[in-house]
Amino acid sequence: MKYALVTGGTRGIGLATVRLLSAHGFAVTALYASSEADAARAKELCPVAAFVRADVSEEPQIKRVLDGMPALDLLVANAGVSLFSQVQDVTEEEYRRVMDINFGGVLFACKHAVKKLIEREGTIVTVSSVLGETGASCESVYSASKGAIIAFTKSLAKELAPSRVTVNCVTPGVVDTAMNARLSEAEREELARKIPLGRFASPEEIASAVLFLAEHRYITGQVLGVNGGCFDL
């Protein structure tokens, strides 16, 4: 049996990843922060997965979950929140929330997953964003949190390579998820025009990239852009 942990696993990219991994024989534990409605819907869509409430920004909570797992072959560090704000309007509370969840959640999940992953020569896939590579106006803090994930991934890959644990990152472009629900139809059309392939990605397309990296044993320390050719928004 192969075991996987997916953070942020009840919506969007996370849920698509949970469903795909389950279909490929993984016993999946999916974490969610608060919404019981999202968890109930996710359970209906993927009844074979285990959905566990845990805040990835709180280290004791992620440690508790990982300590309770019998083994671990794959960690998908996906949980994240967005922030759209001019820098002069960003509050300390907003900054800490974005950094604690987006980067802190990856750090703590990896920290407490490493021992089990080394035992199985497993894999870590982090989920960043194209904005972690390019930056974006009015999303400076969000972009910074996603850029931190990329740097962390590259560093951790070197650290864990002697233990035969691979570490890679997926950087989605614009994905058709609830995170982009704030966009008006005009804004969606404008964004789509900036993407060479002319459309948003589906969550399932990002999940397939995660699975590819999970299965490949000679790729590590890499950043895989799944962005429709969109290198700068």
C-alpha positions as CSV (number, residue, x, y, z in Angstrom):
1,M,0.0,0.0,0.0
2,K,1.2,3.5,-0.9
3,Y,0.3,6.3,1.5
4,A,-0.1,10.0,0.6
5,L,-0.9,13.1,2.5
6,V,-2.4,16.1,0.7
7,T,-2.8,19.4,2.5
8,G,-5.7,21.7,1.4
9,G,-7.4,18.6,0.1
10,T,-11.1,19.4,-0.1
11,R,-11.3,21.9,-2.9
12,G,-9.8,22.8,-6.3
13,I,-6.3,21.5,-7.0
14,G,-6.1,19.6,-3.7
15,L,-9.4,17.7,-4.2
16,A,-8.5,16.9,-7.8
17,T,-5.2,15.5,-6.6
18,V,-6.8,13.5,-3.8
19,R,-9.2,11.9,-6.4
20,L,-6.4,11.2,-8.9
21,L,-4.0,9.7,-6.3
22,S,-6.8,7.5,-4.9
23,A,-7.6,6.2,-8.4
24,H,-3.9,5.3,-8.7
25,G,-3.8,3.2,-5.6
26,F,-2.8,5.6,-2.9
27,A,-4.4,5.5,0.5
28,V,-4.9,9.3,0.8
29,T,-5.2,11.4,3.9
30,A,-6.5,14.9,3.0
31,L,-6.3,17.9,5.3
32,Y,-8.7,20.8,5.5
33,A,-8.6,23.9,7.7
34,S,-12.2,24.7,8.7
35,S,-15.1,24.1,6.2
36,E,-17.1,21.1,7.2
37,A,-19.3,21.6,4.2
38,D,-16.3,21.4,1.8
39,A,-15.2,18.3,3.7
40,A,-18.6,16.6,3.4
41,R,-18.7,17.4,-0.4
42,A,-15.2,16.1,-0.9
43,K,-16.0,12.9,1.0
44,E,-19.0,12.3,-1.4
45,L,-16.7,12.8,-4.4
46,C,-13.9,10.6,-3.0
47,P,-15.3,8.2,-0.3
48,V,-12.1,6.1,-0.2
49,A,-10.0,9.1,1.1
50,A,-9.7,10.1,4.7
51,F,-10.5,13.8,5.4
52,V,-8.9,15.2,8.5
53,R,-9.3,18.7,10.0
54,A,-6.0,20.3,10.7
55,D,-4.6,23.8,10.4
56,V,-1.2,23.5,8.5
57,S,0.0,26.8,10.0
58,E,-0.1,25.3,13.5
59,E,2.9,22.9,13.8
60,P,1.4,20.7,16.6
61,Q,-1.6,19.9,14.4
62,I,0.4,18.8,11.3
63,K,2.7,16.8,13.6
64,R,-0.2,15.0,15.2
65,V,-1.6,14.0,11.8
66,L,1.7,12.7,10.5
67,D,2.6,10.9,13.7
68,G,-0.7,9.0,13.4
69,M,-0.1,7.8,9.8
70,P,1.3,4.3,9.5
71,A,3.7,5.2,6.7
72,L,4.2,7.9,4.0
73,D,5.2,7.7,0.4
74,L,4.1,11.0,-0.9
75,L,3.5,14.5,0.6
76,V,1.6,17.0,-1.5
77,A,2.0,20.4,0.2
78,N,-0.9,22.3,-1.5
79,A,-2.8,24.3,1.1
80,G,-2.8,28.0,0.4
81,V,-4.7,31.3,0.7
82,S,-4.7,34.4,-1.6
83,L,-4.3,38.1,-0.8
84,F,-5.1,40.8,-3.3
85,S,-4.0,44.2,-1.9
86,Q,-1.7,47.1,-2.5
87,V,1.3,46.8,-0.3
88,Q,0.6,50.0,1.7
89,D,-2.8,48.4,2.7
90,V,-1.5,45.1,3.9
91,T,-2.0,44.6,7.6
92,E,0.3,42.6,9.9
93,E,-2.5,40.1,10.4
94,E,-2.9,39.6,6.7
95,Y,0.8,39.2,6.1
96,R,1.2,36.6,8.9
97,R,-1.8,34.7,7.7
98,V,-0.6,34.4,4.2
99,M,3.0,33.5,5.1
100,D,2.0,31.2,7.9
101,I,-0.3,29.1,5.7
102,N,1.4,29.3,2.4
103,F,5.0,28.9,3.4
104,G,4.7,27.8,7.1
105,G,2.3,25.1,6.1
106,V,4.8,23.7,3.6
107,L,7.7,23.9,6.1
108,F,5.9,22.2,8.9
109,A,4.4,19.5,6.7
110,C,7.9,18.7,5.2
111,K,9.6,18.9,8.6
112,H,7.4,16.2,10.2
113,A,7.0,14.1,7.0
114,V,10.8,13.6,6.4
115,K,11.3,10.7,8.8
116,K,8.6,8.6,7.3
117,L,9.5,9.6,3.7
118,I,13.1,8.5,4.2
119,E,12.0,5.1,5.4
120,R,10.1,4.6,2.1
121,E,12.4,6.7,-0.2
122,G,9.3,8.8,-0.9
123,T,8.5,12.0,-2.6
124,I,7.5,15.6,-1.8
125,V,5.6,17.8,-4.3
126,T,5.0,21.4,-3.3
127,V,2.4,23.6,-5.0
128,S,3.5,27.1,-5.6
129,S,2.3,29.5,-8.3
130,V,3.4,31.2,-11.5
131,L,3.4,34.4,-9.4
132,G,6.1,32.9,-7.2
133,E,8.3,33.2,-10.4
134,T,7.0,36.4,-12.0
135,G,5.4,38.4,-9.2
136,A,2.2,40.4,-9.7
137,S,0.9,43.8,-9.0
138,C,-1.3,44.0,-5.9
139,E,-0.3,40.5,-4.9
140,S,3.2,41.1,-3.6
141,V,2.8,39.3,-0.3
142,Y,1.1,36.3,-1.9
143,S,3.8,36.2,-4.6
144,A,6.5,36.4,-1.9
145,S,5.0,33.4,0.0
146,K,4.9,31.4,-3.2
147,G,8.5,32.4,-4.2
148,A,9.6,31.1,-0.7
149,I,8.1,27.7,-1.6
150,I,10.2,27.5,-4.7
151,A,13.4,28.4,-2.9
152,F,12.6,25.9,-0.1
153,T,11.8,23.2,-2.6
154,K,15.2,23.5,-4.4
155,S,17.1,23.6,-1.1
156,L,15.2,20.6,0.4
157,A,15.8,18.6,-2.7
158,K,19.5,18.9,-2.2
159,E,19.2,18.1,1.5
160,L,17.1,14.9,1.0
161,A,18.7,13.6,-2.2
162,P,21.2,11.4,-0.3
163,S,18.2,9.7,1.3
164,R,16.6,9.1,-2.1
165,V,13.7,11.4,-1.3
166,T,12.7,13.5,-4.3
167,V,11.4,17.1,-3.9
168,N,9.8,19.0,-6.7
169,C,7.4,21.9,-7.2
170,V,4.4,22.6,-9.5
171,T,3.7,26.2,-10.4
172,P,0.2,26.5,-11.7
173,G,-0.9,29.5,-13.8
174,V,-4.5,30.7,-13.6
175,V,-6.7,27.7,-12.5
176,D,-10.4,27.6,-12.6
177,T,-11.0,27.3,-8.9
178,A,-12.8,29.0,-6.1
179,M,-9.7,31.1,-5.4
180,N,-10.4,33.0,-8.6
181,A,-14.1,33.4,-7.9
182,R,-13.6,37.1,-7.2
183,L,-12.9,37.7,-10.9
184,S,-15.6,39.3,-13.0
185,E,-16.4,37.8,-16.4
186,A,-14.6,40.7,-18.0
187,E,-11.5,40.1,-15.8
188,R,-11.6,36.4,-16.7
189,E,-11.7,37.1,-20.4
190,E,-8.8,39.6,-20.0
191,L,-6.7,37.1,-18.2
192,A,-7.4,34.3,-20.7
193,R,-6.2,36.6,-23.5
194,K,-2.8,36.8,-21.8
195,I,-2.4,33.1,-21.7
196,P,-1.0,31.7,-25.0
197,L,-3.3,28.6,-24.8
198,G,-6.2,31.0,-24.3
199,R,-7.9,29.5,-21.3
200,F,-7.6,28.7,-17.6
201,A,-6.2,25.4,-16.4
202,S,-8.5,22.8,-14.8
203,P,-7.6,21.5,-11.3
204,E,-7.3,18.0,-12.9
205,E,-4.5,19.3,-15.2
206,I,-2.5,20.4,-12.2
207,A,-3.2,17.2,-10.4
208,S,-1.8,15.2,-13.3
209,A,1.4,17.2,-13.1
210,V,1.6,16.3,-9.4
211,L,1.2,12.6,-10.2
212,F,3.9,12.8,-12.8
213,L,6.4,14.2,-10.4
214,A,5.2,11.7,-7.7
215,E,6.0,8.8,-10.0
216,H,9.2,9.9,-11.5
217,R,12.3,8.8,-9.5
218,Y,15.0,10.8,-11.4
219,I,13.5,14.3,-11.2
220,T,14.3,16.3,-8.1
221,G,14.8,20.0,-7.3
222,Q,12.7,21.1,-10.3
223,V,10.0,23.6,-10.8
224,L,7.3,22.4,-13.3
225,G,5.2,25.3,-14.7
226,V,1.7,24.3,-15.7
227,N,0.6,27.6,-17.0
228,G,-0.6,27.4,-20.6
229,G,2.5,29.2,-21.8
230,C,1.8,32.2,-19.5
231,F,5.2,33.4,-18.2
232,D,4.1,36.8,-16.9
233,L,0.6,37.9,-15.9
